[in-house]
Structure formats: C-alpha cells, structure tokens
Amino acid sequence: MAQRLREAQMRVFGQAAKVALRDRMEASLREFWPELSAELDEESAMEEFLGKAIQSCERYGLTAEADHFRYLNVMALLGAEFDSKYGWAAEVLGQASRRGSSRMDEVCELAAGQAVA
C-alpha cells in the first residue's frame, strides 16, 4: 500500500509541476508577446495555445523547461501550427536521437531566418 501511495503522490506532484509550468509560460507569453496575448484573451484561446505548446513539447520529447519556453516563442513567432506548416520544423523536431536542446537550438535558428524572410 505504501508503494501505491507514493505513486499517487508522484502523479499529484507531476500534475502540480505541469500547472506551475503552464502558469510560468503564460506569464512569459504576456511579458514578451503582449499583442498576441491580448488577441488570445479576446478569443478565449490562451488555454488552448498553451496546452498545444505543452503537448507538442511532450510529443517531441522536449523535457527541459528552457526548451518549453523556446518552443512557445517559436509558436508565437510563426504560429501555433508551425511544426506542421514548415517541413524543416517537423524534420528537426522529429529527430528523437538528438537531445531536445540541440533540436531546439536548430529550430530557433531556422525560425529566426524564416521570420526575417
């Protein structure tokens, strides 16, 4: 029974950590992307936008908090569906044999070039 309790506690702690991360991501989005944040608020879409960012990070195996924030910034820059809109993004993010931070380094570099073009 003690083992089950610990597993249940770990699930609760994990969920609490996810909520805290989501809150920090929202604060970051509001600070650095105020116009987008206002637009998302008007459309009641903030929760969906943040949820997509977190789910995508999980899907791509991005575990570092810094990579979550970088992914969020690329979404803000290129759009919520950037990973399906730009072939290079899906290709780089899908390279599971590479560390998440390495993949996000490349995605950020390519995204910056895309935004300038």
BELSULVEN-V815692 format. One record per pair of residues at least 4 apart in sequence whose ideal C-beta (glycine too) atoms are under 6 Angstrom apart, sorted by the first residue. I is the first residue (numbers start at 1). GAP is how many residues later the second one is. Records with the same first field share a line. If there is no record, write none. Layout:
# BELSULVEN-V815692
I->GAP / GAP
This chain:
# BELSULVEN-V815692
22->28
25->25 / 47
26->24
28->41
29->4 / 8
30->7
33->4 / 43
36->40
40->5 / 6 / 9
41->5
45->4
47->4
49->31
52->4 / 28
53->18 / 19 / 22
57->5 / 11 / 14
60->33
61->35 / 39
62->5 / 38
63->37
64->36 / 37
67->33 / 34 / 37
70->34 / 38
74->4 / 33 / 37
75->5
77->34 / 38
78->4 / 33
81->4
82->4 / 7
83->6 / 7 / 10
88->22
89->4
90->4
92->11 / 14 / 15
93->10
98->4 / 5
107->4
